[in-house]
């Protein structure tokens, strides 16, 4: 699977979907909201599967457990292959609804309308409440409006429209299907005090997303909550937080070489990668599984870069070595963040939480009053993370 696809790998069958979602998945079936043309990734490229030409293959993909891609490059042919429209897996949706704790009559904002299927599920659960769902583009909004025509309590808008989601404190909760590196403060301001936000968080080191559930404080000046354990939710990036393609970094000089710390394998732990990625938001890492031998062992390695002028390759075999190019010692930056995770007792995802205000994001361990780390702004990667005791 092309790394640019971001989603679409097979997922285990949910098993407990209907325990969480009641009969919503029966009444509002995913196939009823699926566009006539979907996409599947084969042979290194995205291929069309048209229901009108091959109904059997179309149905086969729609009824699988994993997410279904239906839009690539905003409908433009010949693009780089970025997924821009997806129907999530039932397992992902059930987990988000369970974490969100919906109750009838709530007013909910949804980020990432896509086909409109999840908005219909929300309408089913709210039983008289209201849903305002924001599509990424006007084109996606128009398609969803057609599929949601029989849901009068669902309003479809486009994020391109100024103030489309609604005024401040106009919702009881916000559910996002777009992954973020930092929670937009604008989302918090749309939710009333005591309301909840549920969204996937993703970093350049973690690769996959982790579900985060927040509750807005009584004064509306902050929101705090924990990460959820479980299968990583598959989610597209929020557009204005999508990492840019890393430029090719020339390496005319020989690399600086050093020995990696003993705990190089910590970089493969999902818990450690989330922690380190939050502390170092400008780093991106790719895990490469070796198929040839290097120094007598399979050459599993990490490729790390910072979108600018530095990169590193960390070999995990044997004693472990680090090769670095450019002005920054990216291996040291990453291993310092991993060392902080180790010093904190190697916490699991569900032991970690975040408190956000208009100006700060703080990662904490155990409770908001426990050990904490002030997180750098994801858009200002030159800042450093400052651990402190609260």
N, C-alpha and C positions, 0 to 999 in steps of 0.2 A: 504494500500500500504506500502510495506516495506520501511523504511526510507533510506535504502541503494540505492534504485532505483534512487533517485535524480530527476527523471522526470517521466512523464507518466500519471499525473492526468488529468482529463478532462478539456478542455479549452472551453470558449465560442466561438461560431462561429465568424469568423473574420469580416464578414460584409463588410469591406472596403478593402479587400486584393487586388482586381483587380484595385482599384483606385490607389493604390501605385505601383503595379507591372506591370501594362499594361497587355499585353497578354502573358507574360512570363510563368505564371502558366498554361496557356492553351497549349502552345507549348511544354513546358518541364514539363510534368506532374509527380507528385511525384510517382505515381504507376509504371511508366516506369523505375524508378531507384530503386525500392524496391527489395531487395533480395528475393529469393524463400522461405526462412525460416525467419520468424519474431518471436518476443517473446511477450507474454502477462503475466502479473503477476496475478495469481489466487491461492487461497488457500495457501498463504504464500510462494510460489515459482514461479520461471519463467518457463513457459510452451511454447513449440514450436508450432508454427502454420505454417504448410507446405502447400504452394500453390498447390503442386502436389498431396497432400492427401486430402486437404479440401479447395478448391478454394473459396468457399462461405465465410467461416470464415476469410480467408486471406484478401479477398477484403473488408470485413466489417471493419476490423481494419485499412486497408490502407486508406480508404475513410473517416475515422473519422477526426475531427478537430484537435485532439491533436497529440503530437509527437508519433512516432512509433519506438519502440526498436527492433533492429535486431541482436545485438551482446552482449553477456554476458561473462565477465571474459576472454576476448580475445579468445573466442572460446573453452575454456577449460571446460569440464564438472566437476561438483562437487565443484566448487569454491564458494566464499562467496556471489556471486550474484551482482557484481559490473557491472553497465551498461558501455559498452565500444564502442558501436556503436548505433547511433540514427538518424532517419530522423526527423528533427524539424517540428513543426506545421507551416502551411502556415502563420498564424498570426504573429509568431515570425520572420519568414524570411522577410515578407513584412515590418515589423517595422524596421528591421535592414537595409534593402535596402533603405527605406525612409530616415533613419537617415544618411546613408552613402552618399547620393546624388551622385549617379553614373552618369557619362557622357560618351558618346561613345568615344572609342579610348584609354581609361585608361588602365594602367597595374596594376593589382590587385593581392595581395597576400591573400590567404585564409588559415586560421588555423582551421583544423577540417573537412577533406574531407567527412568522413563517407561514404555514399552511392554514392556520386558524384552529387546528385541532385542540391545542392546549387551552385556548380561550373558551372553546365549547365545553371542555371538561370543567373549567373553573365555573362557568355559568351553571352547570349541572350541580356542582357542590354548593354553590352560594344560595340556590333556591330563593330567588327574589332579590339578590344583591345586584351589584353592577360591576362590569369589567370594562376597563379601558386598556386596550392592547396596542402597543406601539410596534409597527413594522419597521424594518431597516430602511426601506425605500418606498416611494409612492407606488412603484410597480408591484411590489409584494403586498402592499396594503390593498391595492385594487383586487388582486386575486383572492386575498383572504376575505374581503368584504362580500364577494360573491358566494363563497362557501359558507359564510356566517349569516346569510340573509335571513334565515329562520330563527335567529337568536337576537331578538330586539334589544335585550339588555346589554349586548356586547357592542362597544364602540371601537372601531378600528381607525387608528391614526397613523401618521408617518412620523418617525423621529426627525425627519427633515423639516417639519413644521415647527415654528417657534412656539414654545410652551405647549406642545401637543399633548403631553401626558396629563397636564392639569395644574391648577394652582397649588401653592404650598398647603400641606396638611389636609389634603382632600381625600386621602385614601386610608383604609384600615390596614393595608399591607401592600407590599410590592414583591412580585415574583419575577425573577430574571432568568432567561434561558441563554444569556450571553456571558461568557467568562470575562472576568476583570482581574487586573493586577492590583488595583486599588478601587475601593467602593466609591463611586461618584457621590459627593455630598448632596448634589441635587436630588438623588434618589431618596436620601434620608429626609430631606425637607418636604417631600411629597407625602410622607406618612405621618399620621397623627401620633402624638405621644402615646406610648404603650403598644403601638402597632409593630408589625413584624416585617422584616425583609428576608428573603431567601434567594440566594444567588450562588453561582459557581465561581470560585477563585482559582486563578491559574498563575503560575510563575514560569519564567524561562528555564528554571532548573527542574521544576517538578514535571513539566511536560503535560500531565493530565490535570483535570480540575478536581477541586475539593469543595463540597457543599458547605456553605456558611449560612447560619441562621442568626439574625440580629433582631434585637428589640430596641425600639426608640425610647429614650429616657423620658421621664415625666415632663421635664422642662424643654424637651425637643432639641437640646443642644448637643446630644451625643447619641450613639447607638452602640450596643455591645452584644456579643454573642459568641457561640462556640462553632468550631468546625465539626462536621459529622463524619464518622467513620463509615466504611462501606465502599462498594464499587465506585470508582471514579466516574462522576457524571460526564457524559460526552457533550461538549458545548462549543459552539463557535465563539470566537473572540467578539467582544463589543468592538465595533468598528474603530472608534477613536482610541482604543487601547491595543489594537492588533499590532504585534511587533512588525517592524519593517523588515524586509529582506536584508540579511546581513551582507554587506559588501565583501567582495573577495579581498582578503588582506594579503598583500604581497609579503613574501618572507625571503628577501634576498640574503639576509645574514643568517649565520648559524644560530640555532635556538639556544637559549639559556637552559641548561639542564640541571635538575636537582632531584633528590630522592623524595618520593611522596611519603606523607605520614603513614603510620601503620594502619590507620582506620580508613584506607581508601574505599573499602567496600561500603562504608556508611553513605557514600554518595549514591548508592543504588537503593537505599531505603526510601520509600514514599514519604515517611514521616520526616526524615532528615532533609529530603529535597524540598518539601514544602517550607520547612523552617528556614533553611538556608536561602531559598529563593525569595522569601519575603524580606529577608535582611539584605539581599543583594539583587534588587529588581532589574538591574541593567544587564545581568549575565544570562546567557542562554547556554544550555548544555544538551548535547546529543550523546546517548549511549550507543556505542558501536560494538556489536558482537563480532569478534574476530573469526575468520574462517581459515586463516593461515597461522602458522606458528611463529612466535616471536620470542627469542631467547628461551626456547624450549617449552613454552606454554602458549595456549591460545591467547591471542592478543586482544582481549577485551580492553576497551579504552573509552575515555571520555573526551569529547571535543567541546571546548568552552570558548566563547567569544563575547565581546561586549558591544557589538554593533559599530565599533569605531576602528581603532587601530591596533587592538591587542587580541591575541588568541592563545590558547594553550591546548596541549594534548596530554592527557594523563593515562599512562599505561597501568592497568590493574594487576598485571601478572607479576609473579616473583616479588621482589622487594618494592616494585612500583617506582616509576620514574615520571617526571614532569618535564615537558618541553614547552617553552614559552617564547613568544615573539611579541614585539611591540613594547610600549612604555609601561604598561601595567603588568604586574605579576598576578595574573588571573587565578593561577593555581593557589597562591597564597590567600587571595581574597575568598575563594570558595572554601578552602580548608579552614580558614578562620571561622567562617559562619558555621561549618559543620562541627568545629570544636566547641562552639558555644552551645550547639544542640547537645553534644555529648556531655558538657559540663552541667547542663540543665537536667541531666538524668535520662537523656534519650527519650523525651516524651512522645507519646502517640498522638496522632492527629486529634483525637477527641479530647485530649487534655489541653489543647491550645485554643485560645480565643482571641478576639480582636475588639478593641474599643476605638471608635472613630469619632472625631469632631470635625468641624469645618476646616481646621488647619493641621490636624495630626491623626496619624494611624498608630496605634500601639498594640503590639502583640503581647499576650500574657499567657502565663502558665498556671493552670489550676483555677484561679479566680482572678477577676480584674484587680484585686488588691495584692496578688502574688507577684513573683518575679516578672519583669516586663522588659520589652525592648521597643524603643521608639523607632518606627520604620521610616526609611528614607522615601521621599516622593518618587514614584515610579517614573515620572517625567523628568526628574532631575537626578540622573544616575550618579553624579559626582558627589552627592551627599553620602555620608556614612551612617550605618546603623549604630545607635548608642544604647547599649544595654544598661539598665539601671534597676535598682530595687525600689519597688513602690511600697 
